[in-house]
Amino acid sequence: MTLKATEVFTPGSFPALTYVERSGDRLERSLRDAIDTPGQVVSLVGPSKSGKTVLVERVIGRESLITVTGARIGSPEDIWTRVLDWMGAPNTRGSAASTSGRVGIEAGASGSTGIPGLAKVSGDAKGNAEVAHEREKSTTFERAGLQQVVKDIANSDYVVLVDDFHYMPRSIQSEAAKSLKEAVRLGIKVCTASVRHRGDDLVRANPELRGRVRAIDIEYWNDQDLQKIAASGFSALDVTLDAATIQKLVLEAAGSPQLMQLLCLNACFFLNIRQKSSSASKISVGTEQLRAIFEQTSANTDFRSLVDVLDAGPKTRGTERMLYDFADGSRGDVYRAVLKAVASDPPRLSFSYEELLKRMRVVCKDAQPAGSSIVGTCHHISKLALEKFPNERAVDWDEQKQILDIPDPYLLFYLRWSGRLSEGE
């Protein structure tokens, strides 16, 4: 059967043909050593879309990995309910026990005497009789949660992954952490995955876990490792893409292997590389073709609701904001100006105050916002993002260091290629 592009580049699932072991980090070995150490919870911490789940799947094997999503946990017991669901355990199970014996009765007048569970006995004379009987007693058992999980998979190769632990309500995290601590004590292998700014949620939820948690930090990918995804994938399809195009794909991926997979897949769709070529081919991609690929990919990174909130800024009280003319011919206020500065070349995920000023001079045609206005805007968009989208932490402003961070590469890509920031006010 001919190999398909969708089997090679897999942004939403395990990349069987394009998995890359990152150079120098030894993450696979570190994770294996941590999971094999009894009595500790393994905590994977890293940026959004940096490959945390894929790393666990690679090390553990998908057939031995039991994944529970933090967003679906409403109580600590839900963790073990999800595990039992994965195992196919029935909600209830029954057992039956038989008892037997003999019952004495006194028969009187003509007729019959009935005893529940026994055959009727007839007689027309008084006297004693013994009747053999057998009864069956049934018992129903409910699921036993953690105890049942321990009985079934303790000290085995199975690993419970609590993915996106930070999505679990904070009111639940404390008891959930206690339950995970008890689980590893009883021989269950447990791993959690969280984004960096919520990476200490597990220990904060239960300080007694200090010393029992092995943290493994995952960083954004470097250009060399991202290039390997494209190189191995297009090679599997017997296609050679020009080096300049691959480098541009790497640049736009902004350190995210998942976004790199998505960009490569959309490049295949646009260039009509649906399956492995019947003969080796070399392809060069023009500037307009690349733009079309990026715009097509932005449809998979929809942040319109968030960007609408950030672009509008906080409500004003009777004072109109100053509008600025941008180099692309559009106009907007300081909130649009800051977002356009973030979206300008080259793609980056972290911006110092000086970098924002530099970009603002490129983005604005003539007059540009004052430095104090830029700082205030960064503060407000970070606050708005946290208030309106608390689980995403899409924008972060460090007041002390004067640094604006965009933790999610998908958001940056959306700002750059969706066309949202070119729309009218």
C-alpha positions as CSV (number, residue, x, y, z in Angstrom):
1,M,0.0,0.0,0.0
2,T,1.3,3.4,-1.0
3,L,2.5,5.6,1.9
4,K,0.4,8.7,2.4
5,A,1.5,12.2,3.4
6,T,-1.0,12.0,6.3
7,E,0.8,9.0,7.6
8,V,4.2,10.8,7.5
9,F,3.3,14.2,9.0
10,T,1.0,13.8,11.9
11,P,0.5,17.0,13.9
12,G,-2.4,15.6,16.0
13,S,-1.0,12.1,16.8
14,F,2.2,10.1,17.3
15,P,4.7,10.7,14.5
16,A,5.8,7.1,13.9
17,L,7.9,8.0,10.8
18,T,9.1,11.5,11.7
19,Y,9.9,11.2,15.4
20,V,13.1,13.0,16.3
21,E,15.3,12.4,19.3
22,R,16.5,15.8,20.2
23,S,20.2,16.3,20.0
24,G,22.0,16.5,23.3
25,D,19.0,16.5,25.7
26,R,18.8,12.7,26.4
27,L,15.1,13.3,27.2
28,E,14.1,9.7,26.4
29,R,16.7,8.2,28.8
30,S,15.9,10.7,31.6
31,L,12.2,9.9,31.3
32,R,12.8,6.2,31.3
33,D,15.0,6.4,34.4
34,A,12.5,8.6,36.2
35,I,9.6,6.3,35.5
36,D,11.5,3.2,36.5
37,T,12.3,4.8,39.9
38,P,9.7,3.5,42.4
39,G,7.7,5.8,44.6
40,Q,7.9,9.0,42.7
41,V,5.7,11.0,40.4
42,V,7.3,12.1,37.1
43,S,6.4,15.7,36.2
44,L,7.0,16.8,32.5
45,V,7.1,20.6,32.3
46,G,7.4,22.5,29.0
47,P,5.9,25.0,26.6
48,S,2.6,24.4,24.8
49,K,3.0,22.1,21.7
50,S,6.6,21.2,22.6
51,G,6.1,17.4,22.3
52,K,5.5,16.4,26.0
53,T,2.9,13.8,25.2
54,V,4.7,12.4,22.2
55,L,7.8,12.0,24.3
56,V,5.9,9.8,26.8
57,E,4.3,7.8,24.1
58,R,7.8,7.1,22.6
59,V,9.3,6.0,25.8
60,I,6.4,4.0,27.3
61,G,4.8,2.7,24.1
62,R,1.2,3.6,23.3
63,E,-0.1,0.2,24.3
64,S,1.1,0.7,27.8
65,L,0.2,4.3,28.3
66,I,-3.1,5.2,30.1
67,T,-3.8,8.8,29.4
68,V,-6.2,10.9,31.6
69,T,-6.8,14.6,30.7
70,G,-6.9,17.1,33.5
71,A,-9.7,19.1,31.9
72,R,-12.0,16.1,32.4
73,I,-11.3,15.7,36.1
74,G,-14.0,17.0,38.4
75,S,-12.9,15.0,41.5
76,P,-9.9,12.9,42.5
77,E,-11.9,9.7,42.0
78,D,-12.4,10.7,38.3
79,I,-8.7,9.9,37.7
80,W,-9.1,6.3,38.6
81,T,-12.6,6.1,36.9
82,R,-10.9,7.2,33.6
83,V,-8.1,4.6,34.1
84,L,-10.7,1.8,34.7
85,D,-12.6,3.0,31.6
86,W,-9.4,2.6,29.6
87,M,-9.0,-0.9,31.0
88,G,-12.5,-1.8,30.1
89,A,-13.5,-2.6,33.7
90,P,-17.3,-3.0,34.1
91,N,-19.1,-0.5,36.3
92,T,-20.4,-3.3,38.4
93,R,-19.6,-7.0,38.8
94,G,-21.6,-9.8,40.5
95,S,-20.8,-13.0,42.3
96,A,-23.1,-15.9,43.3
97,A,-22.9,-18.3,46.2
98,S,-25.0,-21.4,46.7
99,T,-26.2,-22.8,50.1
100,S,-27.9,-26.1,50.7
101,G,-29.5,-28.0,53.5
102,R,-32.7,-29.7,54.8
103,V,-35.8,-28.1,56.2
104,G,-38.2,-29.9,58.5
105,I,-41.9,-29.3,58.1
106,E,-45.1,-30.6,59.6
107,A,-47.8,-31.6,57.0
108,G,-51.4,-31.6,58.1
109,A,-54.5,-31.8,56.1
110,S,-54.7,-32.9,52.6
111,G,-53.1,-30.3,50.3
112,S,-49.7,-28.9,49.7
113,T,-47.3,-26.7,51.6
114,G,-45.2,-24.2,49.7
115,I,-41.9,-22.7,51.0
116,P,-40.2,-20.0,48.9
117,G,-37.4,-21.5,46.9
118,L,-38.5,-25.1,47.6
119,A,-40.7,-27.6,45.7
120,K,-44.2,-28.0,47.1
121,V,-44.7,-31.0,49.5
122,S,-48.1,-32.8,49.5
123,G,-49.6,-35.0,52.2
124,D,-52.9,-36.0,53.8
125,A,-51.6,-37.1,57.1
126,K,-49.9,-35.3,59.9
127,G,-46.3,-36.1,60.4
128,N,-42.8,-34.8,60.0
129,A,-40.9,-34.5,56.7
130,E,-37.6,-33.3,55.6
131,V,-37.1,-31.5,52.3
132,A,-33.8,-30.9,50.7
133,H,-33.3,-27.3,49.4
134,E,-30.7,-25.2,47.6
135,R,-30.6,-21.4,47.5
136,E,-28.4,-19.1,45.5
137,K,-27.3,-15.7,46.9
138,S,-25.9,-13.0,44.5
139,T,-23.8,-10.0,45.4
140,T,-23.1,-6.9,43.3
141,F,-19.8,-5.1,43.6
142,E,-19.2,-1.5,42.5
143,R,-15.8,-0.3,41.1
144,A,-13.2,0.1,43.8
145,G,-11.3,3.1,42.3
146,L,-7.7,3.3,43.2
147,Q,-7.7,0.0,45.0
148,Q,-9.0,-1.8,41.9
149,V,-6.4,-0.1,39.8
150,V,-3.6,-1.1,42.2
151,K,-4.8,-4.7,42.1
152,D,-4.8,-4.8,38.3
153,I,-1.7,-2.9,37.2
154,A,0.6,-2.2,40.3
155,N,4.2,-3.0,39.6
156,S,3.5,-3.5,35.9
157,D,4.7,-1.7,32.8
158,Y,1.5,0.4,32.6
159,V,1.9,4.1,33.2
160,V,-0.8,6.6,34.0
161,L,-0.3,9.9,32.3
162,V,-2.3,12.8,33.8
163,D,-2.0,15.2,30.8
164,D,-2.6,18.9,31.2
165,F,-2.6,18.6,35.0
166,H,-2.9,22.4,35.1
167,Y,-6.3,22.3,33.5
168,M,-7.7,20.5,36.6
169,P,-9.6,23.0,38.9
170,R,-7.3,24.2,41.7
171,S,-9.9,23.1,44.2
172,I,-9.5,19.6,43.0
173,Q,-5.7,19.5,42.6
174,S,-4.9,19.1,46.3
175,E,-6.8,15.9,46.8
176,A,-5.8,14.7,43.4
177,A,-2.1,15.1,44.3
178,K,-2.7,13.1,47.5
179,S,-4.3,10.4,45.5
180,L,-1.4,10.3,43.0
181,K,1.1,10.2,45.9
182,E,-0.7,7.1,47.4
183,A,-0.8,5.5,43.9
184,V,2.9,5.7,43.4
185,R,3.4,4.4,47.0
186,L,1.3,1.4,46.0
187,G,3.3,0.6,42.9
188,I,1.4,2.6,40.2
189,K,3.7,4.4,37.7
190,V,2.4,8.0,37.3
191,C,3.5,10.9,35.0
192,T,2.0,14.3,34.8
193,A,2.4,16.9,32.0
194,S,2.0,20.7,32.5
195,V,2.9,23.9,30.7
196,R,5.8,25.8,32.2
197,H,4.0,28.6,34.0
198,R,1.9,26.0,35.9
199,G,4.7,23.4,36.2
200,D,4.8,23.5,40.0
201,D,1.0,23.0,40.4
202,L,1.5,19.4,41.5
203,V,3.9,20.3,44.4
204,R,1.9,23.4,45.4
205,A,-1.2,21.3,45.6
206,N,0.5,18.9,48.0
207,P,3.8,20.1,49.5
208,E,4.4,16.6,50.9
209,L,5.2,15.6,47.4
210,R,8.5,17.5,47.6
211,G,11.3,14.9,47.2
212,R,8.8,12.5,45.6
213,V,8.5,14.4,42.3
214,R,11.0,14.1,39.5
215,A,10.7,17.1,37.2
216,I,11.9,16.9,33.6
217,D,12.0,20.2,31.8
218,I,11.3,20.4,28.0
219,E,12.4,23.5,26.1
220,Y,11.4,24.8,22.6
221,W,13.1,22.9,19.8
222,N,16.1,24.2,18.1
223,D,16.3,24.7,14.3
224,Q,18.4,21.7,13.7
225,D,15.9,19.3,15.3
226,L,13.0,20.9,13.5
227,Q,14.8,20.5,10.2
228,K,15.1,16.7,10.9
229,I,11.3,16.4,10.9
230,A,11.0,17.9,7.4
231,A,14.1,16.0,6.1
232,S,12.9,12.6,7.3
233,G,9.3,13.2,6.3
234,F,9.9,14.4,2.7
235,S,12.6,11.7,2.3
236,A,10.0,9.0,3.2
237,L,7.7,10.5,0.4
238,D,10.7,10.5,-2.0
239,V,10.6,14.2,-2.3
240,T,13.4,16.8,-1.9
241,L,12.3,20.2,-0.9
242,D,14.7,23.1,-1.4
243,A,16.7,24.0,1.7
244,A,15.5,27.6,1.7
245,T,11.8,26.5,2.0
246,I,12.6,24.1,4.8
247,Q,14.4,26.9,6.6
248,K,11.3,29.1,6.3
249,L,9.1,26.4,7.6
250,V,11.4,26.0,10.6
251,L,11.4,29.7,11.2
252,E,7.6,29.9,11.3
253,A,7.4,26.8,13.6
254,A,8.9,28.9,16.4
255,G,10.3,25.9,18.2
256,S,7.1,23.8,18.1
257,P,7.5,20.3,16.6
258,Q,3.7,20.0,16.4
259,L,3.5,23.2,14.4
260,M,6.4,22.0,12.2
261,Q,4.4,18.8,11.5
262,L,1.4,20.9,10.5
263,L,3.3,23.2,8.2
264,C,4.9,20.2,6.4
265,L,1.6,18.5,6.0
266,N,-0.1,21.6,4.6
267,A,2.9,22.1,2.3
268,C,2.2,18.5,1.0
269,F,-1.5,19.4,0.5
270,F,-0.7,22.6,-1.3
271,L,2.0,21.0,-3.5
272,N,-0.3,18.0,-4.2
273,I,2.1,15.6,-2.5
274,R,-0.6,13.2,-1.4
275,Q,1.5,10.1,-1.2
276,K,4.9,8.7,-1.9
277,S,6.2,9.7,-5.3
278,S,6.6,6.9,-7.9
279,S,10.0,8.5,-8.7
280,A,12.3,10.8,-6.8
281,S,11.4,14.5,-7.3
282,K,12.9,17.9,-6.4
283,I,10.5,20.8,-5.6
284,S,11.3,24.5,-5.2
285,V,8.6,26.6,-3.6
286,G,8.1,30.3,-4.5
287,T,7.3,33.2,-2.2
288,E,3.7,33.4,-3.1
289,Q,3.3,29.6,-2.7
290,L,4.8,29.8,0.8
291,R,2.4,32.6,1.7
292,A,-0.5,30.5,0.6
293,I,0.8,27.5,2.7
294,F,1.1,29.7,5.7
295,E,-2.3,31.2,5.3
296,Q,-3.8,27.8,4.8
297,T,-2.1,26.6,8.0
298,S,-3.4,29.6,10.0
299,A,-6.9,28.1,9.7
300,N,-5.7,25.3,12.1
301,T,-4.7,27.9,14.7
302,D,-7.9,29.8,15.3
303,F,-7.4,32.4,18.1
304,R,-10.0,34.9,16.9
305,S,-11.9,35.2,20.2
306,L,-8.7,35.9,22.1
307,V,-7.3,38.3,19.5
308,D,-10.6,40.2,19.4
309,V,-10.3,40.8,23.1
310,L,-6.7,41.9,23.0
311,D,-7.2,44.0,19.9
312,A,-10.1,45.9,21.5
313,G,-8.3,46.5,24.8
314,P,-10.1,47.5,28.0
315,K,-13.2,49.6,27.8
316,T,-12.6,53.3,27.6
317,R,-14.5,55.9,29.6
318,G,-15.3,58.6,27.1
319,T,-11.8,59.1,25.8
320,E,-11.0,58.2,22.2
321,R,-7.7,56.4,21.7
322,M,-5.2,57.9,19.3
323,L,-5.0,56.1,15.9
324,Y,-1.8,55.4,14.1
325,D,-1.1,54.8,10.4
326,F,0.7,51.5,9.8
327,A,3.1,50.6,7.0
328,D,0.7,48.1,5.5
329,G,-1.8,50.9,4.8
330,S,-4.2,50.1,7.7
331,R,-4.9,52.1,10.9
332,G,-5.3,51.3,14.5
333,D,-4.7,52.2,18.1
334,V,-1.9,51.3,20.4
335,Y,-3.3,47.8,21.1
336,R,-3.4,47.0,17.4
337,A,0.1,48.5,17.1
338,V,1.6,46.3,19.8
339,L,0.0,43.1,18.3
340,K,1.3,44.1,14.9
341,A,4.8,44.6,16.4
342,V,4.6,41.1,17.9
343,A,3.5,39.7,14.5
344,S,6.3,41.4,12.5
345,D,9.5,39.7,11.2
346,P,11.3,37.8,12.4
347,P,9.0,35.5,14.4
348,R,9.8,35.4,18.1
349,L,8.1,34.3,21.3
350,S,9.7,36.8,23.7
351,F,10.1,40.6,23.3
352,S,12.1,43.0,25.5
353,Y,10.9,46.6,25.8
354,E,13.7,47.6,23.4
355,E,12.7,45.0,20.9
356,L,9.1,46.3,20.9
357,L,10.2,49.9,20.4
358,K,12.4,48.7,17.5
359,R,9.6,46.8,15.8
360,M,7.1,49.7,16.4
361,R,9.3,52.0,14.3
362,V,8.9,49.5,11.4
363,V,5.2,48.8,11.9
364,C,4.1,52.5,12.2
365,K,4.3,54.7,9.1
366,D,4.9,58.0,10.8
367,A,4.0,58.7,14.5
368,Q,4.3,55.8,16.9
369,P,3.0,55.2,20.5
370,A,5.1,56.6,23.4
371,G,7.1,54.1,25.4
372,S,4.9,54.5,28.5
373,S,1.8,53.8,26.3
374,I,3.5,50.6,25.0
375,V,4.3,49.4,28.5
376,G,0.7,50.1,29.7
377,T,-0.7,48.3,26.7
378,C,1.5,45.2,27.4
379,H,0.3,45.2,31.0
380,H,-3.4,45.4,30.0
381,I,-3.3,42.8,27.2
382,S,-1.6,40.4,29.6
383,K,-4.3,41.1,32.2
384,L,-7.1,40.7,29.7
385,A,-5.8,37.4,28.4
386,L,-5.6,36.1,32.0
387,E,-9.1,37.3,32.9
388,K,-10.9,36.2,29.8
389,F,-8.9,33.0,29.0
390,P,-7.4,31.9,32.3
391,N,-6.5,28.4,31.2
392,E,-4.5,29.4,28.1
393,R,-2.0,31.9,29.5
394,A,-1.5,33.1,26.0
395,V,0.2,36.4,26.8
396,D,2.5,37.2,29.8
397,W,4.0,40.6,30.7
398,D,6.9,40.7,33.2
399,E,6.6,44.1,34.7
400,Q,10.0,43.9,36.4
401,K,12.0,42.7,33.5
402,Q,9.8,44.6,30.9
403,I,9.5,41.5,28.7
404,L,6.4,40.4,26.8
405,D,6.1,36.6,26.2
406,I,3.8,34.7,23.8
407,P,4.0,31.2,25.3
408,D,2.0,29.5,22.5
409,P,3.6,29.3,19.0
410,Y,0.2,28.7,17.5
411,L,-1.0,32.1,18.7
412,L,2.1,33.8,17.2
413,F,1.5,32.0,13.9
414,Y,-2.2,33.1,13.9
415,L,-1.2,36.8,14.5
416,R,1.3,36.6,11.6
417,W,-0.7,34.8,9.0
418,S,-4.5,34.9,9.6
419,G,-5.0,38.4,8.3
420,R,-6.8,39.3,11.5
421,L,-4.6,42.3,12.2
422,S,-5.3,43.8,8.7
423,E,-9.0,44.0,9.2
424,G,-10.6,47.3,9.8
425,E,-11.1,48.7,13.3
